[in-house]
């Protein structure tokens, strides 16, 4: 990966990850589906086999979105005391939409950060 810097200008990993773009060129798509990482970049040919975010995105989503939704639900309960069915109608769809959106964004950022910090090189060398 060290030869990449001579050919490709540095890409902001946060911006590339949030936009679902290639961590090397910033142009190609990172995802082939909603959460499925593609095989390679169609623009620069970068092989995405290094990309392994693991459970990291799910953990961040659970912590962040869980904190927001539960906090808002508790605030609403204490302030307005709505019926239980209203909680279900409000918070379940909101949690689903926020979780799915955040999961894609965070997965993209973690993969582009993994590439920019060369985190997969140590893993590959330890298996050889």
C-alpha positions in Angstrom: 0.0 0.0 0.0 3.0 2.4 0.4 3.1 2.9 -3.4 -0.5 4.2 -3.4 0.6 7.6 -2.1 2.8 8.2 -5.2 -0.1 7.6 -7.6 -3.2 8.7 -5.7 -3.6 11.9 -3.8 -4.5 11.6 -0.1 -8.2 11.1 0.6 -10.0 12.2 3.7 -11.1 8.8 5.2 -14.1 10.3 7.1 -15.5 12.0 4.0 -14.9 9.0 1.8 -16.5 6.6 4.3 -19.6 8.8 4.9 -20.1 9.0 1.1 -19.4 5.3 0.6 -16.4 5.9 -1.7 -13.2 4.1 -2.3 -10.6 4.8 0.4 -7.8 5.1 -2.2 -9.2 7.3 -5.0 -12.4 8.6 -3.4 -14.3 8.0 -6.6 -15.4 4.4 -6.9 -18.2 2.9 -4.8 -17.3 1.1 -1.6 -20.5 -0.8 -1.3 -22.1 -3.1 -3.8 -25.3 -3.4 -1.8 -26.7 -1.6 1.2 -24.2 -3.0 3.6 -22.2 -5.4 1.3 -18.7 -4.2 0.6 -17.8 -4.6 -3.1 -15.0 -6.8 -4.5 -13.0 -3.9 -5.9 -13.1 -0.3 -6.9 -14.3 0.2 -10.5 -12.2 3.4 -10.8 -8.7 2.5 -9.4 -9.0 -1.2 -9.1 -8.3 -1.4 -5.3 -9.1 -4.9 -4.0 -11.5 -4.5 -1.0 -10.6 -7.9 0.4 -8.7 -6.1 3.3 -12.0 -4.6 4.4 -13.2 -6.2 7.7 -15.0 -3.9 10.0 -16.2 -6.8 12.1 -18.7 -5.9 14.8 -17.4 -2.4 15.3 -20.2 -0.6 13.3 -22.9 -2.5 15.2 -21.4 -1.7 18.6 -21.2 2.0 17.8 -24.8 2.0 16.4 -26.1 0.3 19.5 -24.4 2.7 21.8 -25.1 5.9 20.0 -28.7 5.3 18.6 -29.7 3.3 21.7 -28.6 6.2 23.9 -30.6 8.7 21.8 -33.8 6.7 21.4 -34.0 5.5 25.0 -33.2 9.0 26.3 -35.9 10.6 24.1 -38.4 7.9 25.1 -37.7 8.4 28.8 -37.9 12.2 28.4 -41.3 11.8 26.6 -42.6 9.4 29.2 -41.7 11.7 32.1 -42.8 14.9 30.4 -46.1 13.8 28.6 -46.9 10.2 29.9 -48.3 9.0 26.6 -49.9 5.6 26.2 -47.6 2.6 25.5 -48.9 2.2 21.9 -47.7 5.7 21.1 -44.2 4.8 22.3 -44.2 1.8 20.0 -45.4 3.8 17.0 -42.8 6.5 17.5 -39.7 4.8 18.7 -39.5 1.5 16.9 -39.6 3.0 13.3 -37.3 5.8 14.4 -34.8 3.3 15.9 -34.9 1.1 12.7 -34.3 4.0 10.3 -31.6 5.6 12.4 -29.8 2.2 13.0 -29.8 1.2 9.3 -28.6 4.7 8.2 -25.9 4.9 10.9 -24.8 1.3 10.3 -23.9 2.1 6.6 -22.2 5.4 7.5 -20.1 4.0 10.4 -19.2 0.9 8.4 -17.9 3.0 5.6 -15.9 5.3 7.9 -14.3 2.3 9.7 -13.3 0.6 6.5 -11.8 3.8 5.1 -10.0 4.5 8.3 -8.7 0.9 8.3 -7.2 1.5 4.9 -5.7 4.9 5.7 -4.1 3.7 8.9 -2.9 0.5 7.1 -4.6 -1.6 9.9 -4.9 -4.7 7.7 -1.2 -5.0 6.9 -0.3 -6.3 10.3 -3.1 -8.8 10.1 -1.9 -10.1 6.8 1.7 -10.3 7.9 0.8 -12.3 11.0 -0.8 -15.1 8.8 2.2 -15.5 6.6 
